[in-house]
Amino acid sequence: MTLNGAVTKITWPEQNATDGFIPPIITQVEMKLGDVLEQTR
């Protein structure tokens, strides 16, 4: 993930995470980041 030029690697500590589990989390993070960016404008 890159924000303001800073790169952060996201790792999943949960060994049993599935393709059905990870994408919804990414979508939620994306939406929240979008909200934060809109509030700062």
N, CA, C and O atoms as a printed pandas DataFrame, in Angstrom:
     atom_number atom_name residue_name chain_id  residue_number  x_coord  y_coord  z_coord
0              1         N          MET        A               1    0.855   -1.161    0.000
1              2        CA          MET        A               1    0.000    0.000    0.000
2              3         C          MET        A               1    0.906    1.230    0.000
3              4         O          MET        A               1    1.900    1.275    0.726
4              5         N          THR        A               2    0.569    2.200   -0.794
5              6        CA          THR        A               2    1.334    3.443   -0.858
6              7         C          THR        A               2    0.421    4.612   -0.513
7              8         O          THR        A               2   -0.661    4.750   -1.083
8              9         N          LEU        A               3    0.857    5.452    0.418
9             10        CA          LEU        A               3    0.094    6.629    0.812
10            11         C          LEU        A               3    1.082    7.773    1.002
11            12         O          LEU        A               3    1.994    7.687    1.824
12            13         N          ASN        A               4    0.896    8.830    0.246
13            14        CA          ASN        A               4    1.785    9.995    0.309
14            15         C          ASN        A               4    3.244    9.607    0.102
15            16         O          ASN        A               4    4.135   10.143    0.762
16            17         N          GLY        A               5    3.484    8.681   -0.809
17            18        CA          GLY        A               5    4.838    8.267   -1.131
18            19         C          GLY        A               5    5.437    7.257   -0.168
19            20         O          GLY        A               5    6.515    6.726   -0.438
20            21         N          ALA        A               6    4.773    6.975    0.949
21            22        CA          ALA        A               6    5.260    5.983    1.911
22            23         C          ALA        A               6    4.655    4.628    1.558
23            24         O          ALA        A               6    3.442    4.497    1.395
24            25         N          VAL        A               7    5.516    3.629    1.444
25            26        CA          VAL        A               7    5.060    2.289    1.079
26            27         C          VAL        A               7    5.018    1.418    2.321
27            28         O          VAL        A               7    5.985    1.359    3.081
28            29         N          THR        A               8    3.899    0.745    2.524
29            30        CA          THR        A               8    3.723   -0.163    3.643
30            31         C          THR        A               8    3.307   -1.523    3.111
31            32         O          THR        A               8    2.405   -1.617    2.278
32            33         N          LYS        A               9    3.955   -2.570    3.584
33            34        CA          LYS        A               9    3.594   -3.925    3.169
34            35         C          LYS        A               9    2.560   -4.467    4.145
35            36         O          LYS        A               9    2.734   -4.393    5.362
36            37         N          ILE        A              10    1.481   -5.015    3.592
37            38        CA          ILE        A              10    0.431   -5.596    4.412
38            39         C          ILE        A              10    0.622   -7.111    4.404
39            40         O          ILE        A              10    0.701   -7.731    3.343
40            41         N          THR        A              11    0.695   -7.695    5.592
41            42        CA          THR        A              11    0.821   -9.148    5.687
42            43         C          THR        A              11   -0.388   -9.694    6.434
43            44         O          THR        A              11   -1.015   -8.995    7.230
44            45         N          TRP        A              12   -0.697  -10.938    6.167
45            46        CA          TRP        A              12   -1.849  -11.581    6.791
46            47         C          TRP        A              12   -1.354  -12.625    7.782
47            48         O          TRP        A              12   -0.902  -13.691    7.366
48            49         N          PRO        A              13   -1.425  -12.349    9.084
49            50        CA          PRO        A              13   -0.956  -13.318   10.076
50            51         C          PRO        A              13   -1.841  -14.566   10.145
51            52         O          PRO        A              13   -1.401  -15.617   10.610
52            53         N          GLU        A              14   -3.058  -14.447    9.693
53            54        CA          GLU        A              14   -3.995  -15.575    9.747
54            55         C          GLU        A              14   -3.656  -16.571    8.637
55            56         O          GLU        A              14   -3.816  -16.264    7.456
56            57         N          GLN        A              15   -3.199  -17.738    9.006
57            58        CA          GLN        A              15   -2.812  -18.761    8.036
58            59         C          GLN        A              15   -4.001  -19.290    7.238
59            60         O          GLN        A              15   -3.836  -19.762    6.113
60            61         N          ASN        A              16   -5.193  -19.213    7.814
61            62        CA          ASN        A              16   -6.377  -19.773    7.165
62            63         C          ASN        A              16   -7.166  -18.746    6.368
63            64         O          ASN        A              16   -8.305  -19.008    5.980
64            65         N          ALA        A              17   -6.578  -17.579    6.117
65            66        CA          ALA        A              17   -7.270  -16.556    5.337
66            67         C          ALA        A              17   -7.507  -17.078    3.926
67            68         O          ALA        A              17   -6.616  -17.671    3.319
68            69         N          THR        A              18   -8.693  -16.858    3.416
69            70        CA          THR        A              18   -9.060  -17.376    2.102
70            71         C          THR        A              18   -9.297  -16.233    1.131
71            72         O          THR        A              18   -9.401  -15.074    1.534
72            73         N          ASP        A              19   -9.382  -16.565   -0.151
73            74        CA          ASP        A              19   -9.677  -15.556   -1.165
74            75         C          ASP        A              19  -11.021  -14.887   -0.907
75            76         O          ASP        A              19  -11.221  -13.734   -1.288
76            77         N          GLY        A              20  -11.941  -15.597   -0.265
77            78        CA          GLY        A              20  -13.242  -15.023    0.043
78            79         C          GLY        A              20  -13.203  -14.070    1.221
79            80         O          GLY        A              20  -14.121  -13.272    1.413
80            81         N          PHE        A              21  -12.139  -14.150    2.012
81            82        CA          PHE        A              21  -12.018  -13.333    3.219
82            83         C          PHE        A              21  -11.204  -12.063    2.957
83            84         O          PHE        A              21  -11.592  -10.981    3.395
84            85         N          ILE        A              22  -10.099  -12.186    2.257
85            86        CA          ILE        A              22   -9.179  -11.057    2.064
86            87         C          ILE        A              22   -9.763   -9.941    1.201
87            88         O          ILE        A              22   -9.681   -8.782    1.607
88            89         N          PRO        A              23  -10.348  -10.221    0.034
89            90        CA          PRO        A              23  -10.870   -9.106   -0.784
90            91         C          PRO        A              23  -11.859   -8.193   -0.067
91            92         O          PRO        A              23  -11.780   -6.978   -0.246
92            93         N          PRO        A              24  -12.795   -8.722    0.746
93            94        CA          PRO        A              24  -13.688   -7.786    1.452
94            95         C          PRO        A              24  -12.938   -6.858    2.409
95            96         O          PRO        A              24  -13.326   -5.702    2.577
96            97         N          ILE        A              25  -11.877   -7.350    3.032
97            98        CA          ILE        A              25  -11.097   -6.499    3.930
98            99         C          ILE        A              25  -10.412   -5.396    3.128
99           100         O          ILE        A              25  -10.412   -4.236    3.539
100          101         N          ILE        A              26   -9.835   -5.755    1.996
101          102        CA          ILE        A              26   -9.170   -4.762    1.146
102          103         C          ILE        A              26  -10.174   -3.697    0.708
103          104         O          ILE        A              26   -9.862   -2.506    0.701
104          105         N          THR        A              27  -11.370   -4.129    0.346
105          106        CA          THR        A              27  -12.412   -3.189   -0.078
106          107         C          THR        A              27  -12.773   -2.243    1.058
107          108         O          THR        A              27  -12.937   -1.043    0.841
108          109         N          GLN        A              28  -12.897   -2.781    2.272
109          110        CA          GLN        A              28  -13.226   -1.930    3.417
110          111         C          GLN        A              28  -12.117   -0.931    3.698
111          112         O          GLN        A              28  -12.391    0.238    3.970
112          113         N          VAL        A              29  -10.871   -1.376    3.636
113          114        CA          VAL        A              29   -9.737   -0.473    3.863
114          115         C          VAL        A              29   -9.719    0.615    2.796
115          116         O          VAL        A              29   -9.493    1.787    3.096
116          117         N          GLU        A              30   -9.957    0.217    1.553
117          118        CA          GLU        A              30   -9.971    1.183    0.451
118          119         C          GLU        A              30  -11.045    2.242    0.663
119          120         O          GLU        A              30  -10.797    3.429    0.450
120          121         N          MET        A              31  -12.238    1.819    1.082
121          122        CA          MET        A              31  -13.331    2.758    1.313
122          123         C          MET        A              31  -13.003    3.711    2.464
123          124         O          MET        A              31  -13.263    4.910    2.370
124          125         N          LYS        A              32  -12.436    3.183    3.542
125          126        CA          LYS        A              32  -12.098    4.021    4.697
126          127         C          LYS        A              32  -11.008    5.025    4.329
127          128         O          LYS        A              32  -11.080    6.190    4.720
128          129         N          LEU        A              33   -9.996    4.578    3.578
129          130        CA          LEU        A              33   -8.950    5.495    3.151
130          131         C          LEU        A              33   -9.526    6.587    2.259
131          132         O          LEU        A              33   -9.128    7.747    2.353
132          133         N          GLY        A              34  -10.458    6.216    1.401
133          134        CA          GLY        A              34  -11.118    7.207    0.543
134          135         C          GLY        A              34  -11.864    8.229    1.378
135          136         O          GLY        A              34  -11.829    9.423    1.083
136          137         N          ASP        A              35  -12.543    7.761    2.429
137          138        CA          ASP        A              35  -13.264    8.669    3.327
138          139         C          ASP        A              35  -12.300    9.638    4.012
139          140         O          ASP        A              35  -12.567   10.837    4.095
140          141         N          VAL        A              36  -11.180    9.107    4.501
141          142        CA          VAL        A              36  -10.182    9.935    5.180
142          143         C          VAL        A              36   -9.631   10.976    4.217
143          144         O          VAL        A              36   -9.486   12.143    4.582
144          145         N          LEU        A              37   -9.328   10.572    3.008
145          146        CA          LEU        A              37   -8.795   11.512    2.027
146          147         C          LEU        A              37   -9.807   12.598    1.698
147          148         O          LEU        A              37   -9.431   13.759    1.540
148          149         N          GLU        A              38  -11.069   12.250    1.594
149          150        CA          GLU        A              38  -12.109   13.241    1.306
150          151         C          GLU        A              38  -12.233   14.244    2.462
151          152         O          GLU        A              38  -12.455   15.432    2.228
152          153         N          GLN        A              39  -12.093   13.778    3.689
153          154        CA          GLN        A              39  -12.220   14.664    4.854
154          155         C          GLN        A              39  -11.061   15.642    4.929
155          156         O          GLN        A              39  -11.211   16.736    5.473
156          157         N          THR        A              40   -9.900   15.263    4.388
157          158        CA          THR        A              40   -8.739   16.138    4.482
158          159         C          THR        A              40   -8.683   17.159    3.359
159          160         O          THR        A              40   -7.823   18.040    3.369
160          161         N          ARG        A              41   -9.571   17.055    2.407
161          162        CA          ARG        A              41   -9.558   17.987    1.278
162          163         C          ARG        A              41  -10.370   19.229    1.562
163          164         O          ARG        A              41  -10.461   20.114    0.711
